């Protein structure tokens, strides 16, 4: 979990984009 948190801080845009895409696909 710590490693994941560190990655999110290093690439917040990537994580955010992935979440948005997943939600968009699910919404559609």
N, CA, C and O atoms as CSV, one atom per row, in Angstrom:
chain,resi,resn,atom,element,x,y,z
A,1,UNK,N,N,0.849,-1.201,0.000
A,1,UNK,CA,C,0.000,0.000,0.000
A,1,UNK,C,C,0.895,1.267,0.000
A,1,UNK,O,O,0.580,2.267,-0.645
A,2,UNK,N,N,1.980,1.190,0.719
A,2,UNK,CA,C,2.857,2.375,0.756
A,2,UNK,C,C,3.418,2.651,-0.640
A,2,UNK,O,O,3.485,3.797,-1.086
A,3,UNK,N,N,3.817,1.579,-1.312
A,3,UNK,CA,C,4.398,1.742,-2.649
A,3,UNK,C,C,3.363,2.396,-3.575
A,3,UNK,O,O,3.695,3.257,-4.391
A,4,UNK,N,N,2.135,1.979,-3.434
A,4,UNK,CA,C,1.078,2.522,-4.313
A,4,UNK,C,C,0.904,4.024,-3.978
A,4,UNK,O,O,0.778,4.850,-4.881
A,5,UNK,N,N,0.897,4.356,-2.708
A,5,UNK,CA,C,0.699,5.761,-2.314
A,5,UNK,C,C,1.831,6.615,-2.901
A,5,UNK,O,O,1.609,7.727,-3.381
A,6,UNK,N,N,3.057,6.059,-2.849
A,6,UNK,CA,C,4.206,6.809,-3.366
A,6,UNK,C,C,4.030,7.017,-4.879
A,6,UNK,O,O,4.314,8.092,-5.408
A,7,UNK,N,N,3.561,5.980,-5.552
A,7,UNK,CA,C,3.391,6.090,-7.007
A,7,UNK,C,C,2.326,7.149,-7.329
A,7,UNK,O,O,2.482,7.937,-8.262
A,8,UNK,N,N,1.269,7.153,-6.561
A,8,UNK,CA,C,0.187,8.127,-6.805
A,8,UNK,C,C,0.730,9.558,-6.665
A,8,UNK,O,O,0.382,10.446,-7.444
A,9,UNK,N,N,1.578,9.758,-5.667
A,9,UNK,CA,C,2.123,11.110,-5.439
A,9,UNK,C,C,3.061,11.481,-6.592
A,9,UNK,O,O,3.144,12.643,-6.992
A,10,UNK,N,N,3.761,10.475,-7.116
A,10,UNK,CA,C,4.706,10.729,-8.217
A,10,UNK,C,C,3.957,10.933,-9.533
A,10,UNK,O,O,4.372,11.728,-10.375
A,11,UNK,N,N,2.864,10.217,-9.699
A,11,UNK,CA,C,2.090,10.342,-10.955
A,11,UNK,C,C,0.606,10.518,-10.640
A,11,UNK,O,O,-0.204,9.639,-10.933
A,12,UNK,N,N,0.255,11.652,-10.045
A,12,UNK,CA,C,-1.148,11.882,-9.677
A,12,UNK,C,C,-2.021,12.027,-10.928
A,12,UNK,O,O,-3.180,11.612,-10.941
A,13,UNK,N,N,-1.452,12.615,-11.965
A,13,UNK,CA,C,-2.232,12.822,-13.194
A,13,UNK,C,C,-2.607,11.467,-13.812
A,13,UNK,O,O,-3.733,11.269,-14.269
A,14,UNK,N,N,-1.641,10.544,-13.813
A,14,UNK,CA,C,-1.898,9.228,-14.428
A,14,UNK,C,C,-3.020,8.514,-13.652
A,14,UNK,O,O,-3.947,7.957,-14.238
A,15,UNK,N,N,-2.903,8.551,-12.325
A,15,UNK,CA,C,-3.923,7.864,-11.504
A,15,UNK,C,C,-5.283,8.529,-11.727
A,15,UNK,O,O,-6.299,7.844,-11.845
A,16,UNK,N,N,-5.301,9.831,-11.783
A,16,UNK,CA,C,-6.567,10.558,-11.932
A,16,UNK,C,C,-7.160,10.222,-13.310
A,16,UNK,O,O,-8.360,9.974,-13.429
A,17,UNK,N,N,-6.337,10.217,-14.316
A,17,UNK,CA,C,-6.820,9.932,-15.672
A,17,UNK,C,C,-7.419,8.515,-15.725
A,17,UNK,O,O,-8.477,8.292,-16.313
A,18,UNK,N,N,-6.719,7.579,-15.100
A,18,UNK,CA,C,-7.192,6.177,-15.102
A,18,UNK,C,C,-8.565,6.107,-14.430
A,18,UNK,O,O,-9.481,5.459,-14.936
A,19,UNK,N,N,-8.693,6.771,-13.305
A,19,UNK,CA,C,-9.971,6.745,-12.563
A,19,UNK,C,C,-11.080,7.377,-13.417
A,19,UNK,O,O,-12.184,6.840,-13.511
A,20,UNK,N,N,-10.779,8.497,-14.023
A,20,UNK,CA,C,-11.782,9.196,-14.848
A,20,UNK,C,C,-12.208,8.301,-16.012
A,20,UNK,O,O,-13.398,8.188,-16.308
A,21,UNK,N,N,-11.255,7.677,-16.657
A,21,UNK,CA,C,-11.565,6.808,-17.804
A,21,UNK,C,C,-12.438,5.647,-17.357
A,21,UNK,O,O,-13.407,5.289,-18.027
A,22,UNK,N,N,-12.091,5.069,-16.231
A,22,UNK,CA,C,-12.857,3.911,-15.727
A,22,UNK,C,C,-14.294,4.358,-15.435
A,22,UNK,O,O,-15.246,3.659,-15.783
A,23,UNK,N,N,-14.443,5.486,-14.815
A,23,UNK,CA,C,-15.783,5.972,-14.445
A,23,UNK,C,C,-16.552,6.334,-15.724
A,23,UNK,O,O,-17.742,6.044,-15.842
A,24,UNK,N,N,-15.881,6.949,-16.648
A,24,UNK,CA,C,-16.542,7.351,-17.897
A,24,UNK,C,C,-17.046,6.100,-18.641
A,24,UNK,O,O,-18.182,6.061,-19.113
A,25,UNK,N,N,-16.191,5.100,-18.734
A,25,UNK,CA,C,-16.587,3.857,-19.435
A,25,UNK,C,C,-17.756,3.206,-18.705
A,25,UNK,O,O,-18.685,2.706,-19.339
A,26,UNK,N,N,-17.713,3.212,-17.399
A,26,UNK,CA,C,-18.785,2.557,-16.619
A,26,UNK,C,C,-20.076,3.384,-16.792
A,26,UNK,O,O,-21.163,2.823,-16.932
A,27,UNK,N,N,-19.949,4.670,-16.782
A,27,UNK,CA,C,-21.135,5.534,-16.897
A,27,UNK,C,C,-21.781,5.311,-18.274
A,27,UNK,O,O,-23.005,5.271,-18.397
A,28,UNK,N,N,-20.954,5.170,-19.280
A,28,UNK,CA,C,-21.467,5.004,-20.643
A,28,UNK,C,C,-22.092,3.633,-20.769
A,28,UNK,O,O,-22.590,3.278,-21.837
